[in-house]
């Protein structure tokens, strides 16, 4: 089971700014889930995003 991470936790793992965080989520490049009014990213979604960066390089 993957842990749900909030924006601050994600930005500690991936060195991006606030705007880039929401840009990645909006484009679907970084998958997220919404619970109430808050949005969370799973550890698995971060791993998939990073893996996609490796493939693109």
C-alpha positions in Angstrom: 0.0 0.0 0.0 1.4 3.4 -1.0 1.4 6.3 1.4 -0.5 9.5 0.5 1.7 12.5 0.4 0.6 16.2 0.5 2.1 18.9 -1.6 4.9 19.8 0.8 6.0 16.2 1.2 6.0 15.7 -2.6 8.0 18.9 -3.1 10.7 17.6 -0.7 11.0 14.4 -2.8 10.9 16.2 -6.2 12.6 19.6 -6.3 9.8 21.6 -8.0 8.0 24.7 -7.1 4.3 25.2 -6.2 3.2 26.2 -9.7 5.1 23.3 -11.3 3.5 20.9 -8.9 0.0 21.9 -10.0 1.0 22.0 -13.6 2.2 18.4 -13.4 -1.0 17.3 -11.7 -3.2 19.2 -14.2 -1.5 17.7 -17.2 -1.7 14.2 -15.7 2.1 13.7 -15.7 1.9 13.3 -11.9 -1.2 11.3 -10.9 -3.0 12.4 -7.8 -6.2 11.7 -5.8 -8.6 14.2 -4.3 -10.0 13.7 -0.8 -12.4 16.4 0.1 -10.8 19.6 -1.0 -7.2 18.3 -0.7 -5.1 16.6 -3.3 -2.6 13.9 -2.5 0.0 12.0 -4.5 1.0 8.4 -3.8 4.6 7.2 -3.5 3.9 4.9 -6.5 2.8 7.9 -8.6 6.1 9.7 -7.8 8.1 6.6 -8.7 6.2 6.4 -12.0 6.8 10.1 -12.7 10.5 9.7 -12.1 10.7 6.6 -14.2 9.1 8.5 -17.0 11.8 11.2 -16.7 14.4 8.4 -17.1 12.8 7.0 -20.2 12.5 10.5 -21.8 16.2 11.3 -21.2 
